[in-house]
Amino acid sequence: MNNLKLNLIKLTGAIALSCNFQIFAQQHSPSQEIQEESLDFFVIGDWGYADSNQRNVAGAMAKNANGNSINFIVSVGDNFYPNGVRSVRDKQWITTFENVYNHPSLQVNWYTALGNHDYMGKAKAQLKYNERNERWKTTERYFSFTQIIPGSTDSVLFVVIDTNPYDKSLNRFTSGLWLQNKNAQLEWFEETLAASTVKWKIVIGHHPLYTTGFRRGKMAPIRNIFYPYFEKYGVDVYLAGHDHDLQYQKPEGKTHYFVSGGGSEFRGVTRDSTITKFAAASLGFMRLNLKEDSLNVRFFNENNQELYQTIILK
């Protein structure tokens, strides 16, 4: 691993391979410092192993935010491995969350989705932890919140969905998952999107709708459910995890699809030239900087090295 060299090559379809580390990128823009006011937040997923990989990514996040602060953190699920937490007093809250993301720069609000591994424990315990730590903001399986864009009168709507009930591969006895009313969530989801008049709409869930990672070809059932809502109501960005890697996929349509599942483990990725802008088998996280008319998206690895950047214009 000491000889690992991370190279993003600007030619379409270029590949960097070292120690099973893969990167596929269509384009790589030079990093741009954020000069104007913006809404800044991290996106991390699949982080709950309490191992050296997770601690390294957390250290990179702390370094990235130190002196260049963030507003909050989004987690796209699988917050605790392998079997979630058992209660709000489960020791994993300390060993996997409190003691890992303990740098002052990371003492911000966390908005978290539930992943399939979270349902292998007591998912409801994650919905009650806000009573013990107010920065853990998730109190419902699916919910929305709005943020004002600094320096602007515009806002961004964040909609956190629970994709797990729609994954038929999950154990039917997983924490009461199959007792949930799936249609009720979809009705709420449509009503939330339809009622919003904000400039930006960002949806957060665990399962990716598009991926060229480990679960390539397995997401169609969930994609078929949510994609029509994304298109009908102009969702700008979908943030997901589940695949343990970093990706940016842009199929036809209005929505940009990102995967940030490298919080503590990474697996291989492949490339689909028709939709893949970036894919890396890497530990890491995303930093998003949202302004009135643009969204700057950057991927970083566990050493806080920037892997890729793109800017989405509104």
C-alpha angles and dihedrals in degrees: 000000000000089000093051110131120189112209127172107197116202097220115102112261095014116156132207115195127180128144090351090308112140133188127180117183136167095194140002118196120199113262113266123206113233105244101169129059113281143163104257126194142154126234118206133163144179092024107137104108099100090218137125092274092057092045091050092052090046089051091052090050091051092050091047093050097040107104091359100063129206128218099221145332128249119207117197095202147271087096095166129032140246102354108005119241128308099214143343086274095053108134090233089076086068102033097040104029117014097039095041103046092040102123113117090240090062097051093109134111119294120212107193137189122208119249131201092261090053087059090055086072129034104308090186090064089066089052091055101044091091086076088065100034119023095201089069094083102180111108099148135047089241128015144142137230135183129221129195114233106236114246091019142081089225127099139205124225117216115197117190113199133188106231096174099089088060094055104094091189092071122099109271091222095053106131094313091302095149094050090070123106103243094183091055091058092049091050090050091046093053093045091050094051094042094051095050121099097177122128097239130040121193123180122201125199141143104243118065117230091208125028140156091193134093093310096049110152095014101088100070096102092055092039091053090056101047105027095077091055091049092053097041095052100035102247106190101197138014118200119198145153130186091115108078099231143066121268146165115196124180114185122171113297140055102296131086113212123211133181121201105174101135099100095122110347139033136202136184127291135199131203131247105193093202097062111005115105095164137358128168133178091220146121111247151092142248131249118203124194112192123195132170095275106014144046118208112203122191132177121210131186129221090279092055090250114148112241102178143353134195134172121216114203122209 
